[in-house]
Every structure is written in C-alpha cells, then in structure tokens.
Amino acid sequence: MTSRFCDPVAPYPGWLRREYRLSRPVTEEDIASLLGNEDLYVRDTGSCQRKIIHKFGLVELNLIVGEPRIEAWINPESGAYASEYLDALIETRF
C-alpha cells in the first residue's frame, strides 16, 4: 500500500518528520479523541483531506481517515519531551 503522505512540508522550519505505521486505519473517532481542546485544520490535497492537529507547539499530527499511517512533525527545540509525548499519544490511541 502506498502512503498518501507525499511531498511532505514541515509546519515550521527545522521540524523533524516521522511517519508511524498503525495496526488499523485512522477513524473520525480517533481524530476527535486526539484533538482534545486543540483546533482542527483541514488541508485538501486533491486526492484526500488531511486532518491536522497542532499539540501545544510540540508536535503536529497529519491524519487521513482510512489511512493506516500518521505523519507527525516534531519540534526539535523541545528535546526528547516532544518525542515521548508523541509516542504516548499514539500508543494510547492505537
């Protein structure tokens, strides 16, 4: 299966990209759960809609409903905390 996360663009200069493979496809319920009190942004790429969630300036999650992957961007200036936070988010939901 080919990922629909092509042509990655960092949300901020210098942010690091990670792509996580999931045990199942992303659902709308997953997005609502991960969203919390943050704002949801939607980017229409022509072939799909990416749901984008910024989490406290630490990470940005790019999700596509039905895709068994998540594209994540990490703020490297926050040190290991951002990676640990991202791992915890994904592990608790998937």
N, C-alpha and C positions, 0 to 999 in steps of 0.2 A: 504494500500500500504506500502510495506517495503522499508525503505531507503537503498540506495546503499552506504551510508557513514558509513560503518562498519570498525571496527578496527582503530579508529582514532589515528593519530600520530601527536603530536604537532610539528610545524615547528621549534620551539626553546623551550628549557626547561622553564617551568613555564607559557607558554602562555595558555590562557583560551579558551575553546571551546564553541561555540554556534551553534545551528542548527536552521535555520529560515525556516518556512513553508511559501510558496509563494501562491499567488492567481492563478498562472498559471505556467506551466513548463518553464524552462530556455531555451532560444534560442541562436543561434550563434550571433544574433544581440545584445542580452543582454551582452554577453561576450565581444564583440567588444566595446560596449558602456562603460562598467565598466573598461575595460583595460586602456583606455586613453593612456598615454605615458609610461606605465609600461611594463615590459616584461611578456610574457605569457609562462607558463611552462605547460607541459602536462605529466601526470603520467598515464600510462596504468596499470590498476589493474587486467586485465584479463577479467573481466566482462564488463568493461566500461573504458572510458578515462575521467579522471578528468582534468579540466582546472583550473590552479592555478594562481592567481593574487596576488602579494605582493603589498600592498599600503603603501609606504613611511615608512616602518618599524613599522606601527601601527597595521595593520590587514593583514590577509591572507584569501582570498576567494577561496574556493574549489567549483567548479561548474561542473555539469554534464548536458549536453544537454538532454532535455526531462524530467529531474527530477524536481519536484515541491518543491524542498528544496535547501538551500545553507548551506554548512558547513563553518563556519567562525572561525578564531582564532584571539584573541586579545592580544596585548602586554600589560600586566597589569602595567608595569612601566610607561606607558604614561597617567595613570589616567583615568578620565572619558572622556577625549577627544577622545580616541580610540573608546569607545562605542558609543558616539554621532556621530562620523564620520561614523562608520559602519551603524548605524541606518539611517543616512541621505542618504548614498549610496543606501541602499536597498529601502527606501521609494521613492526616486526619480525615480527609475527604475521600481519598481514593485508596 
